[in-house]
């Protein structure tokens, strides 16, 4: 019996996808922060597409075992921003949007493999890689926008609300992972929160991307 969250036959596609997706996601945060005047990430060697600078060993192992994990968060110093709230929102959005862009690229490549008839035995690896690359980037795009700490969606809310509300929200940051686990484990809560995200929102976006890129062929 495998102790991994994914079947062994798809594990190579999962690993390749997550290395690229996590790296680009964190690089996007660092790049936008730097463009808005914060050199913190750059000074710490995070403004790079080298996966070694962004992957968290524990977060990666947990992801393969439990199905969810994390990369090393990019450090951001808001005091360098001339417009902290606007810059904060854009820096937070940059990560999920980079995954959405990767999903479109993956969908385009997937459509090409199908268009050229490569989904059979000869091109099976490429087809499967493009499929999982597209799907998992959609998952990362959606999940990172959930309003739970320490996800990007929560950071966006922090920069949209008033300073007083932001201070109150910060008191609950330590409970972010616990809340997430409760939403997964408790069925009634799962059915009205995480369940619809997994069963409706993610598939709709995934197939929407495939329909969109398929229209070019």
N, C-alpha and C positions, 0 to 999 in steps of 0.2 A: 504494500500500500504506500502510495506517495504521500509525503508530508507537505507537498507544495500546493499552492492555491491554483496552479495551472497544470494541465496535462503535460506530460514530458514531451509529447510530440509537437506542442506549440511553444515550448519554452524558449527555443532559439529566437523565434520571432518576437516574443515578449521582451527578452533581454535586449535585443538590438533596438527595438522601438523605445524602450524606457531609457536607455542610455542617451539616445538622440533627443527624446522628448524632454527629459529632465534637464539636460545640458542647455538646450535652446531656451527652455522656459526660464531658467535662472540667468542665462546670459541676457535675455530680453529685459529682465528687471534691472540688471546692472547697467546695460546700455542706455536705457531711458533715464535712469537716475543720473548717470554721468552727463547726458545731454542737457539735463536740467540743472547741472552745476554741482552735483554731489560726487566727489571722486573717491568716496570711501571704498566702494566695491573694487574699483580699479586699483587702488592702492593696496588692496588685500589680494590681488591676483585673480579676481572673480570676473573681470571683463575679458573673458576668453571662452572659446568653444572647446577647450580641453575638458573632457568629462571628469578627469581626476580632480579638477578644482571644484566640481559641483556635486558629485555623487556622495551620498552619506552611506557608509558601509552598513550600518545598522538599519537605516531606513530602507535600503535596497533588499536586505535579507528578509525583513519583516514583510515587505511587499510581495516577495516571492512565496512566502509562507502563508500570510494572512489575506493577500489580495489588495492591500492598500499600504502605502509607505510614504516616504518623503525624501527630498534631496536637501542639501545644505542651504538654508535660507540666505539670501543675499543681504548683506548689511546695508542699511539705508539711514543716512543722517539727514533728517528733515530740515535742520538748521541751515543747510546749504541751499535750500530752495528759496527763490524769491517769492513764489506763490506756493507755500507748502501744501495746501489742500488740493489745489489743481494738480500739482506735480505728483502728490501722493497717490491720487486716483489713477493717473496715467501710468505711474510706475507699477502699481498693483495690477492694472488691466493688461500691462504688457505681457506678463507671463501667460495667462490664459489665452490671450489673442494669438500669441506665438504658436500655441498648441492647435488653435483653430486653423491657422495658416498651414501648419504641418498636415493637418487632417485633409485640407483641400489638396495639398500636394500629393499626399498618399492616395486620395480618391482619384486624382488625375492619372497617377501611375497605375492604379488598379484598373481603371477604364481602359488604359492602353494595353495592359496585359490581356484583358478580355478581348479587346478589339483585334489584337494580333493572334488570338487563339492560343495564348501561352498558359492558360489556366490548367492545362492537362499535365501529364506526367513530366514532360520536359521542362516546363516553366513553373512547376508547382511551388517551388521554394519562393520564387519572386511573387507569385500570386498571393500566397499565404502571408508573406511579409507585408505586402501592400495592404492586404485586408486588415491585419492586426495593427499595422502602423496607423491606418486611418481610424479604426475603431477606438484604439486606446488613446489617441490624441483627442478624440471627441470626449472620451471619459474624463481626461485630465482638464480639458476646457470647462466642462460642466461642473465637475466636482470642486475645482479651485474657485469657482464663483459662488459656492455655498457660503452663507453668512455665518460661518463658524470659525472661531480662532483655532489655529493661526492661518487659515486659508485666505486667499486674496480677496474673496468676496467680503470677508469680515473687515479687512483693511480698507476696502473701498467705503464701506459703511462708516468706519471711523472718520474718514476724511470728509464725508458728506454731512454728518450730523454736527451739532454744535459742540464747542469745546467741553461744555459741562456734561453733555451726554457721552462724549468720548471718554471722559474721566470715569464715568459710571460703568461704561462698558469694559474698561480695562480691568475692573475688579473681577470679572468673570473669565478672563483669558485663560487662566490656569485650568479651567474646567472644560475647555474646548474638546479635548480628546474624549473625556468621560461622556460629554453630551453626545458626541458622535457615536460612541459605542452603545449608549442607551437607545439611540434612534435606530440602530441596526438590530439590537437584540430584542427589544420590546415590540412585539408584533403590531399592536394598534398604532404605535408611533411610526413604526417602519412603513406601514401601509399608507400613511398620509404625508410622509416626508421623503425618506430615501427611496422607498419602493417606486413611487411614480417617476422619480429621477432615473432610476435604472431601467424601468420597464417601458416608459413612454418618451421622456425627454431625450435621453441619449440615443435610442433607436431612431427617433424621428429626425434628429439632427444628422445622424450617420447616413440614413437612407436619403435624406434631403441633399446631402453633399454628393452622394453617388448619382442621384437623379440630375443634379445640376451639371456635374462634370460630364455625365453621360450624354448630355445634350449637345456636346461639342463633337460627338463622333457619330 
